[in-house]
């Protein structure tokens, strides 16, 4: 029975790898979620998303697996480590990298469902246009809680935890803190992140 399960896992992974080579850029199909030996979470996400993304057309141009329940605008301006591919599998997330502005997400970050990361707002004088974009930077080992909004120009330092439903309107570059509220403010200092 164990051999049969291993064989099925191998076949699923092999099929996912073939589909991945057809529809996605190989540099995004590496890292901790894409095992070479088993049908790991990365391969499952790829198979769960490929139909809606590449055939139906939701986030079609994005060259990495993205949940059809998330929105990625201007993917070219989003920088992240392939080890963080999990952040694009969460329902309701909105990544808006307008114009030349960038979203830069550090390594080992976690982003919960319904999070919005926005680099440009509407122009107050002409709501049909966007104002000039500003980069958003999220430091390594950070966690953005459910329903939070990160606004243009925000920089979060390493190991910043954003409480659920927070609206982050200003930067917290020092990191090692928990921020929460609307507008978000520091509610707790935390020690530097220790990797295992």
N, C-alpha and C positions, 0 to 999 in steps of 0.2 A: 504493500500500500504506500509506503514511504517513497519507494522508487517511482511509482506511478505519479504521485503528487509532484515529485522533483521533475519528472519528465514533462508534465503539464505546465509547470512553472517555467521550465526552459523554453517550451514552445511559445508560450504567451510572451515571454521576454523577447525571444527572437522575432516574433511577428511585430511586436511594438518597436523594436529597433529598426526593422525594415520600414515601417510606417513613419517613424521618426526621421529616417534618412531622406524620405521623400518630401515631407512637409516642413521640417524644422531645421535650423542651423545646428550642426553638430556641437558647436561650442556650448550650447545651452543644455545639451543632453549628457552632461557630466556632473560629477559632484556627489554629494552624500545621498541624494535621493535616486540616483541611477546606478544600481548595482549591475556589474557585468555578469554576475552569477545567478541572480534571481529576479523574479517579477516584483520589483520593489516599488515603493510609492510613486517615484517619478514616472516609471513606465505605465503604471495604472492611471495617473493623471493624464498622461499623453493620450492613452486610449479613450479616456472619458471625455476629453476635450476636442479631439481631432475632427469629429464629424461636425459639431456645431461651429467650430472655429474655421475649418478649412473648406467644408462643403456648404454649410448654410451661410457662413460669412461673418459671424460675430467675432470681431478682433482678427479678421482674416490675414491682414498684412503683418501681424506680430509673429516674429520667427521663433517663438518659444511657446510652450503650452500655457494657455490662459483659460481659466474657467469661463464658460459662456455667461455666467452670472456676474462677471466683473467687466470693467471697462478700462481699456488702456488707450490713451490718446498720445500720439507722437512717440511711439516706443523708442525711436532712435535716440531720444534725449533722456532715457531712463538708464541709469548705471546701477548694476547690482552684480553680485557674485552668483554664479550658477548654483552654488550651495543654498541660495535663498529662493530658488524657483517656487518653493511652497507658498510664498506670499501672494503669488498670482492665482492661487487655487481657491481663494476665499470669496464667498458670495457677497455681492453688493459693493465690492471695493471699486474705487474710482481713482485712476492715476492720470492726472492731467498735466502734461509737460508742454505747455504752450510756447509757440514761437521758438526762440533760441534758448529758453530757460530749461534747466535740467532738474530731474529728481535723482538724487544720489543716495543710495541706500547701502549702508555699511554691512559688513559681513555678520552673519549670525543674528539677524533681526527677525522679529516675528510681528506680523501684522494681522489683526483679527478681522472678522467680517465687518462689512459696512463702513470701512474707513475711507476717507477721501483725502488725497494728497494733491493740493492745487497750487500751481505756479502763477496763475493770473486770474484776477477778478474782472468783472465787467467794468467798463469805463463809466463812472458816475454821470458824465455829461452826455454819453451816447451808449445806452445799454445794449445796442446791437453790436458793439465792439468790445474787445477785451483791452484792458490796460497792459502796459509792458510787463512781461513776465519776470519773475525773480526766482532764482534757484532755491530748491528745498533740499536740505542735507540732513540725513538721519545717521547718527553715529553707530558704530558697531555695537553689538550686544544690546540693542534697544528693543522695546516691546511697545507697540501702539495698540491700545485697548479698543474694544468693540465700539463702533459708532463715532469714533473720533474724527476730527477734521484738522488737517495741518495746512495752514494758509501760506500764501506766497512769501518767500524770503526767510522762512523759519529755518534755523539750524539747531538741531538737537545733538548735544554732545554724546560721547560714548556712554552706554549703559543708562539711558533715559527710559523710564517707564511712564507711559501716558495713560492715565486712568480712562475708563470707559466713558464715552459721550463727552469728551473734552473738546474744546475749541482752542487750538494753539495758535495764538496771534503774534507771538514774539519768540525770539530765540532763547535757548537755554544751552549755550555752548559748553558750559562747564561740565555737564553730564553728571552721572552718578547721583541721580535724583528721581523722585516720583513727582510728576506734575499732574494736575487735574483741575477741572472746572471750566467755566466759561466767563471770561477768558482764563486759560490755564495758568496756574501759578505753582510754585514749588510747595509741596505739602510734606515732603520728607526727603532727607538726604540718605543715600544708601552707599555701602562700601563699593569700591571698584569691583568689577566683574571678575570672577575667577573661573577660568575655563578648566574643564576636567582633563 
